[in-house]
């Protein structure tokens, strides 16, 4: 099979047919109960979250409660308008943090699904404190005393992705991308030419394969040829197996060690 370029992986990550956060939540977990609102301004539909059960009867692993949070894109124009194309407003990040703090209170592991072109850059979002909301999530997530697993399922871009991306383990699907900003934005800033996005994608080291080599992520979850949409059940099954295994490993670590190791993990990333 021919080598897939970084630019081609960007296109795969952005495909409308690609499974979204809710698709994985419905495949991996049971009894998902969505919770709404940030208790301050409103409910941001570009980010979903709630409580669900995780387990595997085939391996005699009993169901246990977890908190699940995901950035949700749409699969068509109508859904994307409703979900704001997965671009969160500050109330979305504040809703996510509210649910994460709730998870910590009740000792529930947290799983996040990252899939966004970036935080919403609108005037209203800025007026309501977009930068502060993202920064607070980074700070608060670094200190949560429960296991956190972050999964990049599609396009993980900029602070919009980082706002729910501080985890004990960060994993990516094979054709997902994770970057400081879009290749088009990078090319516009660095090369003064957005048409050089393909070149930018190669130089940015944004693929799962590049980031695994740099130790920015912990694992790559394989996809079928052509993308995860060609066999959602297979990808979800692999992801579920990894999540269960990893949570059990992380729960053996004391709270103090868990927080310290998470801090060390992200502190080390600053060297790259």
PECORUR-V254021 format. One record per residue. N is the residue number from 1. RES is the residue in three letters. PHI is phi in radians with two decimals (NA if undefined). Layout:
N/RES/PHI + N/RES/PHI
This chain:
1/UNK/NA + 2/UNK/-1.13 + 3/UNK/-1.13 + 4/UNK/-1.56 + 5/UNK/-1.37 + 6/UNK/-1.06 + 7/UNK/-1.10 + 8/UNK/-1.17 + 9/UNK/-1.19 + 10/UNK/-1.04 + 11/UNK/-1.12 + 12/UNK/-1.12 + 13/UNK/-1.12 + 14/UNK/-1.64 + 15/UNK/-0.99 + 16/UNK/-1.09 + 17/UNK/-1.36 + 18/UNK/-1.08 + 19/UNK/-0.99 + 20/UNK/-1.79 + 21/UNK/-0.95 + 22/UNK/-1.10 + 23/UNK/-1.07 + 24/UNK/-1.23 + 25/UNK/-1.05 + 26/UNK/-1.21 + 27/UNK/-1.44 + 28/UNK/-1.58 + 29/UNK/-1.98 + 30/UNK/-2.17 + 31/UNK/0.95 + 32/UNK/-1.15 + 33/UNK/-2.04 + 34/UNK/-1.33 + 35/UNK/-1.98 + 36/UNK/-2.17 + 37/UNK/1.45 + 38/UNK/-1.79 + 39/UNK/1.10 + 40/UNK/-2.45 + 41/UNK/-2.21 + 42/UNK/-3.11 + 43/UNK/-1.93 + 44/UNK/-1.62 + 45/UNK/-1.34 + 46/UNK/-1.37 + 47/UNK/-2.32 + 48/UNK/-2.04 + 49/UNK/-2.92 + 50/UNK/2.99 + 51/UNK/-1.94 + 52/UNK/-2.58 + 53/UNK/-1.92 + 54/UNK/-2.23 + 55/UNK/-3.11 + 56/UNK/-2.63 + 57/UNK/-1.13 + 58/UNK/-1.17 + 59/UNK/-1.92 + 60/UNK/0.98 + 61/UNK/-1.77 + 62/UNK/-1.12 + 63/UNK/-1.09 + 64/UNK/-2.42 + 65/UNK/-1.31 + 66/UNK/-2.42 + 67/UNK/-1.82 + 68/UNK/-2.08 + 69/UNK/-2.36 + 70/UNK/-2.64 + 71/UNK/-1.46 + 72/UNK/-1.99 + 73/UNK/-1.54 + 74/UNK/-1.71 + 75/UNK/-1.83 + 76/UNK/-2.61 + 77/UNK/-1.06 + 78/UNK/-1.05 + 79/UNK/-1.14 + 80/UNK/-1.16 + 81/UNK/-1.13 + 82/UNK/-1.16 + 83/UNK/-1.66 + 84/UNK/0.98 + 85/UNK/1.00 + 86/UNK/1.33 + 87/UNK/-1.70 + 88/UNK/-1.44 + 89/UNK/-1.56 + 90/UNK/-1.03 + 91/UNK/-1.15 + 92/UNK/-1.19 + 93/UNK/-1.19 + 94/UNK/-1.24 + 95/UNK/-1.11 + 96/UNK/-1.03 + 97/UNK/-1.15 + 98/UNK/-1.01 + 99/UNK/-1.22 + 100/UNK/-1.21 + 101/UNK/-1.18 + 102/UNK/-1.10 + 103/UNK/-1.07 + 104/UNK/-1.07 + 105/UNK/-1.02 + 106/UNK/-1.80 + 107/UNK/1.24 + 108/UNK/-1.67 + 109/UNK/-1.08 + 110/UNK/-2.06 + 111/UNK/-2.15 + 112/UNK/-2.04 + 113/UNK/-2.04 + 114/UNK/-1.75 + 115/UNK/-2.85 + 116/UNK/-2.67 + 117/UNK/-1.36 + 118/UNK/2.46 + 119/UNK/-1.14 + 120/UNK/-1.15 + 121/UNK/-1.67 + 122/UNK/-1.24 + 123/UNK/-1.07 + 124/UNK/-1.07 + 125/UNK/-1.10 + 126/UNK/-1.17 + 127/UNK/-1.12 + 128/UNK/-1.58 + 129/UNK/1.59 + 130/UNK/-1.02 + 131/UNK/-1.09 + 132/UNK/-1.13 + 133/UNK/-1.10 + 134/UNK/-1.15 + 135/UNK/-1.08 + 136/UNK/-1.13 + 137/UNK/-1.07 + 138/UNK/-1.04 + 139/UNK/-1.17 + 140/UNK/-1.20 + 141/UNK/-1.11 + 142/UNK/-1.15 + 143/UNK/-1.96 + 144/UNK/-1.15 + 145/UNK/-1.71 + 146/UNK/-2.32 + 147/UNK/-1.07 + 148/UNK/-2.25 + 149/UNK/-2.09 + 150/UNK/-1.95 + 151/UNK/-2.13 + 152/UNK/-1.53 + 153/UNK/-1.76 + 154/UNK/-2.61 + 155/UNK/-1.81 + 156/UNK/-1.89 + 157/UNK/-2.24 + 158/UNK/1.09 + 159/UNK/-1.10 + 160/UNK/-1.08 + 161/UNK/-1.47 + 162/UNK/-1.09 + 163/UNK/-1.06 + 164/UNK/-2.20 + 165/UNK/-2.00 + 166/UNK/-1.59 + 167/UNK/-2.30 + 168/UNK/-1.21 + 169/UNK/-2.35 + 170/UNK/-2.10 + 171/UNK/-2.18 + 172/UNK/-2.31 + 173/UNK/-1.24 + 174/UNK/-0.96 + 175/UNK/-1.86 + 176/UNK/-1.42 + 177/UNK/-2.30 + 178/UNK/-2.49 + 179/UNK/-2.66 + 180/UNK/-1.26 + 181/UNK/-2.91 + 182/UNK/-1.19 + 183/UNK/-1.01 + 184/UNK/-1.13 + 185/UNK/-1.16 + 186/UNK/-1.07 + 187/UNK/-1.12 + 188/UNK/-1.11 + 189/UNK/-1.37 + 190/UNK/-1.43 + 191/UNK/-1.75 + 192/UNK/1.02 + 193/UNK/-2.74 + 194/UNK/-1.12 + 195/UNK/-1.21 + 196/UNK/-1.59 + 197/UNK/-1.07 + 198/UNK/-1.12 + 199/UNK/-1.10 + 200/UNK/-1.09 + 201/UNK/-1.02 + 202/UNK/-1.19 + 203/UNK/-1.40 + 204/UNK/-1.36 + 205/UNK/1.01 + 206/UNK/-1.89 + 207/UNK/-1.43 + 208/UNK/-1.04 + 209/UNK/-1.15 + 210/UNK/-1.13 + 211/UNK/-1.25 + 212/UNK/-1.19 + 213/UNK/-1.11 + 214/UNK/-1.51 + 215/UNK/1.11 + 216/UNK/-1.38 + 217/UNK/-2.05 + 218/UNK/-1.75 + 219/UNK/-2.77 + 220/UNK/-1.93 + 221/UNK/-1.65 + 222/UNK/-1.15 + 223/UNK/-2.13 + 224/UNK/-1.20 + 225/UNK/-1.02 + 226/UNK/1.66 + 227/UNK/2.14 + 228/UNK/-1.07 + 229/UNK/-1.12 + 230/UNK/-1.42 + 231/UNK/-2.85 + 232/UNK/-1.02 + 233/UNK/-1.08 + 234/UNK/-1.12 + 235/UNK/-1.14 + 236/UNK/-1.11 + 237/UNK/-1.12 + 238/UNK/-1.11 + 239/UNK/-1.18 + 240/UNK/-1.09 + 241/UNK/-1.04 + 242/UNK/-1.15 + 243/UNK/-1.08 + 244/UNK/-1.08 + 245/UNK/-1.04 + 246/UNK/-1.24 + 247/UNK/-1.05 + 248/UNK/-1.11 + 249/UNK/-1.19 + 250/UNK/-1.21 + 251/UNK/-1.24 + 252/UNK/-1.42 + 253/UNK/-1.58 + 254/UNK/-1.13 + 255/UNK/-1.04 + 256/UNK/-1.11 + 257/UNK/-1.17 + 258/UNK/-1.05 + 259/UNK/-1.15 + 260/UNK/-1.16 + 261/UNK/-1.16 + 262/UNK/-1.14 + 263/UNK/-1.07 + 264/UNK/-1.07 + 265/UNK/-1.05 + 266/UNK/-1.39 + 267/UNK/-1.11 + 268/UNK/-1.17 + 269/UNK/-1.06 + 270/UNK/-1.10 + 271/UNK/-1.40 + 272/UNK/-1.57
